[in-house]
Amino acid sequence: MPNPFSNRKKVRGWKRRIRQLERFRLAHRELDVEALRLDQRHYVKIWLDPWSRLVRRNPPHWFRRRIVAAFIDIHDAWRERLEAAGEPYYLEIWLFHPDFHDSQVVAAVGDAIGYYRTMFDPAEDAPAQPPAEYRDAAYDLDDLHWRVGQVIDVRMASTYAGDSEALVELAELGRSADRVQATADGTDTLYIFHKGLVWLGSRPSDLNPGTSS
């Protein structure tokens, strides 16, 4: 029988998808600064059908570039509000690759600034700019300051303790992990998988720590 969680059906109605993206852009341009102060963080992801279903999928490259354009516009609208508020903030566009469907715009204030600034370990050998497939005449990626981080998935050995089936899964993790290491206190083992890269884009600002030129 067909997999009820599959998301492989051919996408149709592209004019409707483009209109949907435009409504998405307009709906998310307004940033509620007071709500942000209360929660200390706010983000917008690709909440567009069918790419945001339970099983995520990437849009075609031409539509990804339209999403990037929408994200840049949302980012700049949020930046204007945050600059007017006159207090330190964090604001970056996250472009994930190859899992573009995880891309988003993220803002934070207060104690959450430091958390988001250090969320991703630097990817030292990765290209400084997003891949060429994300470039488009509608925007200039070179106008943004970019840093690149590693996207990893971490599994803890302690979560696989139990029956023989769990032990088999744990052995498979050991064979397939990109890196295996002990936790800082030495009480557990971490199995680390490299999932890709994320380019973090922002515009220089005296109020946005870490992005000033």
Accessible surface in RSA format (square Angstrom, percent):
REM  Atomic radii and reference values for relative SASA: ProtOr
REM  Chains: A
REM  Algorithm: Lee & Richards
REM  Probe-radius: 1.40
REM  Slices: 20
REM RES _ NUM      All-atoms   Total-Side   Main-Chain    Non-polar    All polar
REM                ABS   REL    ABS   REL    ABS   REL    ABS   REL    ABS   REL
RES MET A   1   214.59 111.1 135.48  89.7  79.11 188.4 107.62  91.5 106.97 141.7
RES PRO A   2   117.75  85.8 102.37  93.3  15.38  55.9 114.51  94.5   3.24  20.1
RES ASN A   3    93.27  64.3  73.95  71.5  19.32  46.5  28.97  69.7  64.30  62.1
RES PRO A   4   109.68  79.9  68.98  62.9  40.70 148.0  82.14  67.8  27.54 171.1
RES PHE A   5   119.00  59.5 112.65  69.8   6.35  16.5 116.99  70.9   2.01   5.8
RES SER A   6    53.69  45.4  28.46  38.0  25.23  58.1  24.41  52.0  29.28  41.0
RES ASN A   7     7.61   5.2   1.74   1.7   5.87  14.1   2.98   7.2   4.63   4.5
RES ARG A   8   211.19  88.7 186.44  95.0  24.74  58.9  63.54  86.8 147.65  89.5
RES LYS A   9   162.23  79.1 147.77  90.7  14.46  34.4 100.37  90.3  61.86  65.9
RES LYS A  10   146.33  71.4 129.58  79.5  16.75  39.9  84.17  75.8  62.16  66.2
RES VAL A  11    17.44  11.5   6.35   5.7  11.09  26.7   9.60   8.3   7.84  21.3
RES ARG A  12   157.85  66.3 152.02  77.5   5.83  13.9  64.88  88.7  92.97  56.3
RES GLY A  13    37.04  45.7   0.00   N/A  37.04  45.7  28.07  77.0   8.97  20.1
RES TRP A  14    70.56  28.3  65.78  31.8   4.78  11.2  50.23  26.8  20.32  33.0
RES LYS A  15   164.02  80.0 160.39  98.4   3.63   8.6 104.28  93.9  59.74  63.6
RES ARG A  16   121.32  50.9 120.56  61.5   0.77   1.8  47.43  64.8  73.90  44.8
RES ARG A  17    23.92  10.0  23.69  12.1   0.23   0.5   0.16   0.2  23.76  14.4
RES ILE A  18    53.17  30.3  52.37  39.0   0.79   1.9  52.37  37.7   0.79   2.2
RES ARG A  19   131.39  55.2 128.27  65.4   3.12   7.4  60.93  83.3  70.46  42.7
RES GLN A  20    42.13  23.6  40.92  29.9   1.21   2.9  15.11  32.2  27.02  20.5
RES LEU A  21    10.39   5.8  10.39   7.4   0.00   0.0  10.39   7.3   0.00   0.0
RES GLU A  22    72.68  41.7  71.01  53.7   1.68   4.0  39.67  76.7  33.02  27.0
RES ARG A  23   141.14  59.3 136.51  69.6   4.63  11.0  73.59 100.6  67.55  40.9
RES PHE A  24    13.43   6.7   6.81   4.2   6.62  17.2  12.76   7.7   0.67   1.9
RES ARG A  25    54.90  23.1  54.90  28.0   0.00   0.0  14.60  20.0  40.30  24.4
RES LEU A  26    97.67  54.4  85.19  60.9  12.49  31.4  85.38  60.0  12.29  33.1
RES ALA A  27    75.27  69.2  40.39  62.3  34.89  79.4  52.77  74.3  22.50  59.6
RES HIS A  28    45.37  24.8  43.10  30.0   2.27   5.8  25.21  26.0  20.16  23.5
RES ARG A  29    74.58  31.3  72.79  37.1   1.79   4.3   6.88   9.4  67.70  41.0
RES GLU A  30   125.95  72.3 110.02  83.2  15.93  37.9  56.30 108.9  69.65  56.9
RES LEU A  31     3.02   1.7   1.47   1.1   1.55   3.9   2.39   1.7   0.63   1.7
RES ASP A  32    89.59  62.8  75.50  75.1  14.09  33.3  35.34  83.2  54.25  54.1
RES VAL A  33    11.51   7.6  10.37   9.4   1.14   2.7  10.37   9.0   1.14   3.1
RES GLU A  34   111.62  64.1 110.42  83.5   1.19   2.8  60.29 116.6  51.32  41.9
RES ALA A  35    39.48  36.3  36.09  55.7   3.39   7.7  38.53  54.3   0.95   2.5
RES LEU A  36     2.76   1.5   0.23   0.2   2.53   6.4   2.08   1.5   0.68   1.8
RES ARG A  37    89.03  37.4  73.16  37.3  15.88  37.8  39.72  54.3  49.31  29.9
RES LEU A  38   154.62  86.1 125.53  89.8  29.10  73.1 128.18  90.0  26.44  71.2
RES ASP A  39    94.54  66.2  78.50  78.1  16.04  37.9  18.20  42.8  76.34  76.1
RES GLN A  40    52.34  29.3  52.34  38.3   0.00   0.0   9.75  20.8  42.59  32.3
RES ARG A  41    99.27  41.7  92.60  47.2   6.67  15.9  34.11  46.6  65.16  39.5
RES HIS A  42    74.85  40.9  71.95  50.0   2.90   7.4  44.23  45.6  30.62  35.6
RES TYR A  43    97.63  45.6  94.56  53.8   3.07   8.0  49.28  37.0  48.35  59.6
RES VAL A  44     0.00   0.0   0.00   0.0   0.00   0.0   0.00   0.0   0.00   0.0
RES LYS A  45    47.35  23.1  47.35  29.1   0.00   0.0  10.69   9.6  36.65  39.0
RES ILE A  46     0.24   0.1   0.09   0.1   0.15   0.4   0.24   0.2   0.00   0.0
RES TRP A  47   115.46  46.3  97.87  47.4  17.59  41.3  80.43  42.9  35.03  56.8
RES LEU A  48     2.97   1.7   2.55   1.8   0.42   1.1   2.97   2.1   0.00   0.0
RES ASP A  49    55.55  38.9  53.02  52.8   2.53   6.0  26.95  63.4  28.61  28.5
RES PRO A  50     5.10   3.7   5.10   4.6   0.00   0.0   5.10   4.2   0.00   0.0
RES TRP A  51     1.25   0.5   1.25   0.6   0.00   0.0   0.29   0.2   0.96   1.6
RES SER A  52    41.43  35.0  19.48  26.0  21.95  50.6   5.11  10.9  36.32  50.9
RES ARG A  53   106.67  44.8  97.00  49.4   9.67  23.0  43.39  59.3  63.28  38.4
RES LEU A  54   146.86  81.8 113.24  81.0  33.62  84.5 121.23  85.1  25.62  69.0
RES VAL A  55    63.31  41.7  58.70  53.1   4.61  11.1  62.13  54.0   1.18   3.2
RES ARG A  56    68.84  28.9  49.25  25.1  19.59  46.6  27.63  37.8  41.20  25.0
RES ARG A  57    54.16  22.7  48.80  24.9   5.36  12.8  19.83  27.1  34.33  20.8
RES ASN A  58    49.99  34.5  28.77  27.8  21.22  51.1   7.49  18.0  42.50  41.1
RES PRO A  59     0.70   0.5   0.00   0.0   0.70   2.5   0.02   0.0   0.67   4.2
RES PRO A  60    49.14  35.8  37.68  34.3  11.45  41.6  48.71  40.2   0.43   2.6
RES HIS A  61    81.81  44.7  79.40  55.2   2.40   6.1  52.97  54.6  28.83  33.6
RES TRP A  62    94.93  38.1  89.70  43.4   5.23  12.3  75.53  40.3  19.41  31.5
RES PHE A  63     0.39   0.2   0.39   0.2   0.00   0.0   0.39   0.2   0.00   0.0
RES ARG A  64    23.75  10.0  23.75  12.1   0.00   0.0   0.35   0.5  23.40  14.2
RES ARG A  65    57.68  24.2  56.53  28.8   1.15   2.7   4.39   6.0  53.29  32.3
RES ARG A  66   109.68  46.0 103.68  52.9   6.00  14.3  23.48  32.1  86.19  52.2
RES ILE A  67     0.18   0.1   0.18   0.1   0.00   0.0   0.18   0.1   0.00   0.0
RES VAL A  68     0.69   0.5   0.69   0.6   0.00   0.0   0.69   0.6   0.00   0.0
RES ALA A  69    31.63  29.1  24.79  38.3   6.84  15.6  26.03  36.7   5.60  14.8
RES ALA A  70     4.25   3.9   2.97   4.6   1.28   2.9   3.68   5.2   0.57   1.5
RES PHE A  71     0.01   0.0   0.01   0.0   0.00   0.0   0.01   0.0   0.00   0.0
RES ILE A  72    13.75   7.8  13.75  10.2   0.00   0.0  13.75   9.9   0.00   0.0
RES ASP A  73    38.20  26.8  34.34  34.2   3.86   9.1  13.20  31.1  25.00  24.9
RES ILE A  74     0.00   0.0   0.00   0.0   0.00   0.0   0.00   0.0   0.00   0.0
RES HIS A  75     1.06   0.6   1.06   0.7   0.00   0.0   0.28   0.3   0.78   0.9
RES ASP A  76    46.59  32.6  40.46  40.3   6.14  14.5  24.46  57.6  22.13  22.1
RES ALA A  77    11.89  10.9   5.93   9.1   5.96  13.6   9.67  13.6   2.22   5.9
RES TRP A  78     0.69   0.3   0.69   0.3   0.00   0.0   0.69   0.4   0.00   0.0
RES ARG A  79    63.34  26.6  63.34  32.3   0.00   0.0   3.21   4.4  60.13  36.4
RES GLU A  80   128.84  74.0 121.41  91.8   7.43  17.7  43.54  84.2  85.30  69.6
RES ARG A  81   100.30  42.1  98.47  50.2   1.82   4.3  34.41  47.0  65.89  39.9
RES LEU A  82     1.61   0.9   1.49   1.1   0.12   0.3   1.49   1.0   0.12   0.3
RES GLU A  83    59.56  34.2  47.61  36.0  11.95  28.5  20.54  39.7  39.02  31.9
RES ALA A  84    88.75  81.6  46.99  72.5  41.76  95.0  59.55  83.9  29.20  77.4
RES ALA A  85    34.48  31.7   3.12   4.8  31.37  71.4  13.93  19.6  20.56  54.5
RES GLY A  86    50.78  62.6   0.00   N/A  50.78  62.6  21.38  58.7  29.41  65.9
RES GLU A  87    49.73  28.6  48.61  36.8   1.12   2.7  22.55  43.6  27.18  22.2
RES PRO A  88    76.35  55.6  74.78  68.2   1.56   5.7  74.78  61.7   1.56   9.7
RES TYR A  89     1.07   0.5   1.07   0.6   0.00   0.0   0.56   0.4   0.50   0.6
RES TYR A  90     0.43   0.2   0.40   0.2   0.03   0.1   0.08   0.1   0.35   0.4
RES LEU A  91     0.60   0.3   0.60   0.4   0.00   0.0   0.60   0.4   0.00   0.0
RES GLU A  92     0.18   0.1   0.18   0.1   0.00   0.0   0.14   0.3   0.04   0.0
RES ILE A  93     0.39   0.2   0.39   0.3   0.00   0.0   0.39   0.3   0.00   0.0
RES TRP A  94    12.91   5.2  12.91   6.3   0.00   0.0  12.91   6.9   0.00   0.0
RES LEU A  95     1.11   0.6   1.11   0.8   0.00   0.0   1.11   0.8   0.00   0.0
RES PHE A  96    17.98   9.0  17.89  11.1   0.09   0.2  17.89  10.8   0.09   0.3
RES HIS A  97    50.91  27.8  48.32  33.6   2.59   6.6  24.92  25.7  25.99  30.2
RES PRO A  98    70.91  51.7  68.97  62.9   1.94   7.1  69.38  57.3   1.53   9.5
RES ASP A  99    49.16  34.4  49.16  48.9   0.00   0.0   4.74  11.2  44.42  44.3
RES PHE A 100     0.00   0.0   0.00   0.0   0.00   0.0   0.00   0.0   0.00   0.0
RES HIS A 101    25.55  14.0  25.55  17.8   0.00   0.0  13.99  14.4  11.56  13.4
RES ASP A 102    39.57  27.7  39.57  39.4   0.00   0.0   6.80  16.0  32.77  32.7
RES SER A 103     0.00   0.0   0.00   0.0   0.00   0.0   0.00   0.0   0.00   0.0
RES GLN A 104    19.06  10.7  19.06  13.9   0.00   0.0   0.00   0.0  19.06  14.5
RES VAL A 105     0.00   0.0   0.00   0.0   0.00   0.0   0.00   0.0   0.00   0.0
RES VAL A 106     2.55   1.7   2.55   2.3   0.00   0.0   2.55   2.2   0.00   0.0
RES ALA A 107     0.00   0.0   0.00   0.0   0.00   0.0   0.00   0.0   0.00   0.0
RES ALA A 108     0.02   0.0   0.00   0.0   0.02   0.0   0.00   0.0   0.02   0.0
RES VAL A 109     5.42   3.6   5.42   4.9   0.00   0.0   5.42   4.7   0.00   0.0
RES GLY A 110    44.37  54.7   0.00   N/A  44.37  54.7  32.36  88.8  12.01  26.9
RES ASP A 111   129.39  90.6 108.13 107.6  21.26  50.3  35.63  83.9  93.76  93.5
RES ALA A 112     2.67   2.5   0.00   0.0   2.67   6.1   2.52   3.5   0.16   0.4
RES ILE A 113    21.17  12.0  21.17  15.8   0.00   0.0  21.17  15.2   0.00   0.0
RES GLY A 114    40.96  50.5   0.00   N/A  40.96  50.5  35.60  97.7   5.36  12.0
RES TYR A 115   123.28  57.6 112.69  64.1  10.60  27.6  83.16  62.5  40.12  49.5
RES TYR A 116    21.29   9.9  19.98  11.4   1.31   3.4   4.24   3.2  17.05  21.0
RES ARG A 117    46.67  19.6  38.67  19.7   8.00  19.1  15.82  21.6  30.84  18.7
RES THR A 118   104.87  74.6  83.47  84.6  21.40  51.0  70.64  94.9  34.23  51.8
RES MET A 119    69.23  35.8  37.90  25.1  31.33  74.6  34.93  29.7  34.29  45.4
RES PHE A 120    30.08  15.0  20.46  12.7   9.62  25.0  21.73  13.2   8.35  23.9
RES ASP A 121    86.97  60.9  83.24  82.9   3.72   8.8  14.02  33.0  72.95  72.8
RES PRO A 122    84.38  61.5  78.84  71.9   5.54  20.1  81.27  67.1   3.11  19.3
RES ALA A 123    11.50  10.6   5.07   7.8   6.42  14.6   8.48  11.9   3.02   8.0
RES GLU A 124   148.63  85.3 114.52  86.6  34.12  81.2  57.17 110.6  91.46  74.7
RES ASP A 125   149.52 104.7 113.07 112.5  36.45  86.2  43.36 102.1 106.16 105.9
RES ALA A 126    22.82  21.0   3.26   5.0  19.56  44.5   8.29  11.7  14.53  38.5
RES PRO A 127    89.63  65.3  77.61  70.7  12.02  43.7  89.31  73.7   0.32   2.0
RES ALA A 128    69.92  64.3  58.76  90.7  11.15  25.4  62.17  87.6   7.74  20.5
RES GLN A 129    64.95  36.3  61.94  45.3   3.01   7.2  32.35  68.9  32.60  24.7
RES PRO A 130     5.35   3.9   0.11   0.1   5.24  19.1   0.11   0.1   5.24  32.6
RES PRO A 131    32.80  23.9  21.24  19.4  11.56  42.0  32.74  27.0   0.06   0.4
RES ALA A 132    81.50  74.9  64.03  98.8  17.47  39.8  65.07  91.6  16.44  43.5
RES GLU A 133    57.56  33.0  44.39  33.6  13.17  31.4  25.50  49.3  32.06  26.2
RES TYR A 134     1.64   0.8   1.64   0.9   0.00   0.0   1.64   1.2   0.00   0.0
RES ARG A 135    92.25  38.7  80.32  40.9  11.93  28.4  45.29  61.9  46.96  28.5
RES ASP A 136    56.80  39.8  39.42  39.2  17.38  41.1  10.74  25.3  46.06  45.9
RES ALA A 137   115.09 105.8  67.96 104.9  47.13 107.2  80.49 113.4  34.60  91.6
RES ALA A 138    77.78  71.5  34.76  53.6  43.02  97.9  47.27  66.6  30.51  80.8
RES TYR A 139    30.15  14.1   9.38   5.3  20.76  54.0  21.86  16.4   8.29  10.2
RES ASP A 140    69.68  48.8  58.55  58.3  11.13  26.3  23.56  55.4  46.13  46.0
RES LEU A 141     1.46   0.8   0.06   0.0   1.40   3.5   0.06   0.0   1.40   3.8
RES ASP A 142    88.01  61.6  63.29  63.0  24.72  58.5  24.88  58.5  63.13  63.0
RES ASP A 143    86.59  60.7  67.52  67.2  19.07  45.1  13.88  32.7  72.71  72.5
RES LEU A 144     7.58   4.2   0.27   0.2   7.32  18.4   1.42   1.0   6.16  16.6
RES HIS A 145    77.65  42.4  69.58  48.4   8.07  20.7  48.67  50.2  28.98  33.7
RES TRP A 146    21.17   8.5   2.06   1.0  19.11  44.9   2.06   1.1  19.11  31.0
RES ARG A 147    58.39  24.5  52.47  26.7   5.92  14.1  38.62  52.8  19.77  12.0
RES VAL A 148    19.52  12.8  12.06  10.9   7.47  18.0  12.35  10.7   7.18  19.5
RES GLY A 149     1.19   1.5   0.00   N/A   1.19   1.5   1.19   3.3   0.00   0.0
RES GLN A 150    60.03  33.6  56.24  41.1   3.79   9.0  14.18  30.2  45.85  34.8
RES VAL A 151    29.56  19.5  28.45  25.8   1.12   2.7  29.21  25.4   0.35   1.0
RES ILE A 152    68.42  38.9  44.25  33.0  24.16  58.2  44.25  31.9  24.16  65.6
RES ASP A 153    41.74  29.2  38.80  38.6   2.94   7.0  11.52  27.1  30.22  30.1
RES VAL A 154    63.28  41.6  38.06  34.5  25.23  60.8  38.06  33.1  25.23  68.4
RES ARG A 155    93.13  39.1  89.77  45.8   3.36   8.0  21.43  29.3  71.70  43.5
RES MET A 156    79.76  41.3  77.22  51.1   2.54   6.1  40.48  34.4  39.28  52.0
RES ALA A 157    17.76  16.3  14.84  22.9   2.93   6.7  15.06  21.2   2.71   7.2
RES SER A 158    66.78  56.4  44.65  59.6  22.13  51.0  42.57  90.7  24.21  33.9
RES THR A 159   101.55  72.2  64.75  65.6  36.80  87.7  67.46  90.6  34.09  51.5
RES TYR A 160    34.83  16.3  33.07  18.8   1.76   4.6  20.71  15.6  14.12  17.4
RES ALA A 161    79.95  73.5  51.60  79.6  28.35  64.5  56.63  79.7  23.32  61.8
RES GLY A 162    61.90  76.3   0.00   N/A  61.90  76.3  34.97  96.0  26.93  60.3
RES ASP A 163    96.19  67.4  79.47  79.1  16.71  39.5  47.24 111.2  48.95  48.8
RES SER A 164    84.24  71.2  77.35 103.2   6.89  15.9  45.22  96.3  39.02  54.7
RES GLU A 165   117.27  67.3 112.35  85.0   4.92  11.7  41.54  80.3  75.72  61.8
RES ALA A 166    16.76  15.4  14.76  22.8   2.00   4.6  16.32  23.0   0.45   1.2
RES LEU A 167   101.04  56.3  95.39  68.2   5.65  14.2  95.72  67.2   5.32  14.3
RES VAL A 168    99.96  65.8  96.77  87.6   3.19   7.7  99.85  86.8   0.11   0.3
RES GLU A 169    80.37  46.1  75.25  56.9   5.12  12.2  32.82  63.5  47.55  38.8
RES LEU A 170    36.89  20.5  35.72  25.6   1.17   2.9  35.72  25.1   1.17   3.2
RES ALA A 171    50.55  46.5  35.52  54.8  15.02  34.2  47.60  67.0   2.95   7.8
RES GLU A 172    84.18  48.3  84.18  63.7   0.00   0.0  41.96  81.2  42.21  34.5
RES LEU A 173    15.52   8.6  15.52  11.1   0.00   0.0  15.52  10.9   0.00   0.0
RES GLY A 174    36.46  45.0   0.00   N/A  36.46  45.0  17.38  47.7  19.08  42.7
RES ARG A 175   171.82  72.1 134.17  68.4  37.65  89.6  78.62 107.5  93.19  56.5
RES SER A 176    57.42  48.5  32.05  42.8  25.37  58.4  35.56  75.7  21.85  30.6
RES ALA A 177    18.56  17.1   0.00   0.0  18.56  42.2   0.00   0.0  18.56  49.2
RES ASP A 178    85.28  59.7  49.10  48.9  36.17  85.5   8.92  21.0  76.36  76.2
RES ARG A 179   103.89  43.6  98.03  50.0   5.86  14.0  57.04  78.0  46.85  28.4
RES VAL A 180    74.69  49.1  47.14  42.7  27.55  66.4  47.14  41.0  27.55  74.7
RES GLN A 181    75.49  42.2  66.68  48.7   8.81  21.0  28.14  59.9  47.35  35.9
RES ALA A 182    64.54  59.3  44.97  69.4  19.57  44.5  45.36  63.9  19.17  50.8
RES THR A 183    26.22  18.7  18.74  19.0   7.48  17.8  20.82  28.0   5.40   8.2
RES ALA A 184   122.61 112.7  69.03 106.5  53.58 121.9  82.96 116.8  39.65 105.0
RES ASP A 185   105.76  74.1  71.98  71.6  33.78  79.9  46.51 109.5  59.25  59.1
RES GLY A 186    55.86  68.9   0.00   N/A  55.86  68.9  23.03  63.2  32.83  73.5
RES THR A 187   110.44  78.5  73.07  74.1  37.37  89.1  68.69  92.3  41.75  63.1
RES ASP A 188    20.89  14.6  11.53  11.5   9.36  22.1  11.70  27.5   9.19   9.2
RES THR A 189    44.54  31.7  44.04  44.6   0.51   1.2  11.36  15.3  33.18  50.2
RES LEU A 190    30.81  17.2  30.81  22.0   0.00   0.0  30.81  21.6   0.00   0.0
RES TYR A 191    23.41  10.9  23.41  13.3   0.00   0.0   2.24   1.7  21.17  26.1
RES ILE A 192     4.74   2.7   4.74   3.5   0.00   0.0   4.74   3.4   0.00   0.0
RES PHE A 193    32.81  16.4  32.81  20.3   0.00   0.0  32.81  19.9   0.00   0.0
RES HIS A 194    97.09  53.1  73.55  51.1  23.54  60.2  54.18  55.8  42.91  49.9
RES LYS A 195   102.12  49.8  86.67  53.2  15.45  36.8  38.71  34.8  63.41  67.5
RES GLY A 196    23.90  29.5   0.00   N/A  23.90  29.5  17.97  49.3   5.93  13.3
RES LEU A 197    46.60  26.0  46.29  33.1   0.31   0.8  46.29  32.5   0.31   0.8
RES VAL A 198     0.00   0.0   0.00   0.0   0.00   0.0   0.00   0.0   0.00   0.0
RES TRP A 199     5.76   2.3   5.76   2.8   0.00   0.0   5.76   3.1   0.00   0.0
RES LEU A 200     1.11   0.6   1.11   0.8   0.00   0.0   1.11   0.8   0.00   0.0
RES GLY A 201     0.00   0.0   0.00   N/A   0.00   0.0   0.00   0.0   0.00   0.0
RES SER A 202     0.09   0.1   0.09   0.1   0.00   0.0   0.09   0.2   0.00   0.0
RES ARG A 203    54.58  22.9  53.23  27.1   1.36   3.2  21.33  29.1  33.26  20.2
RES PRO A 204    56.98  41.5  49.86  45.5   7.12  25.9  50.11  41.4   6.87  42.7
RES SER A 205     9.57   8.1   0.01   0.0   9.56  22.0   8.79  18.7   0.77   1.1
RES ASP A 206   141.60  99.2 107.67 107.2  33.92  80.2  34.02  80.1 107.58 107.3
RES LEU A 207    46.29  25.8  44.31  31.7   1.98   5.0  46.01  32.3   0.27   0.7
RES ASN A 208     2.39   1.6   2.26   2.2   0.12   0.3   0.04   0.1   2.35   2.3
RES PRO A 209    59.34  43.2  49.08  44.7  10.27  37.3  59.33  49.0   0.01   0.1
RES GLY A 210    54.08  66.7   0.00   N/A  54.08  66.7  29.81  81.8  24.27  54.4
RES THR A 211     1.71   1.2   0.25   0.2   1.46   3.5   0.60   0.8   1.10   1.7
RES SER A 212    64.35  54.4  38.96  52.0  25.39  58.5  31.65  67.4  32.69  45.8
RES SER A 213   140.38 118.6  66.52  88.8  73.85 170.1  80.46 171.3  59.92  83.9
END  Absolute sums over single chains surface
CHAIN  1 A    12063.9       9638.7       2425.1       6565.4       5498.5
END  Absolute sums over all chains
TOTAL         12063.9       9638.7       2425.1       6565.4       5498.5
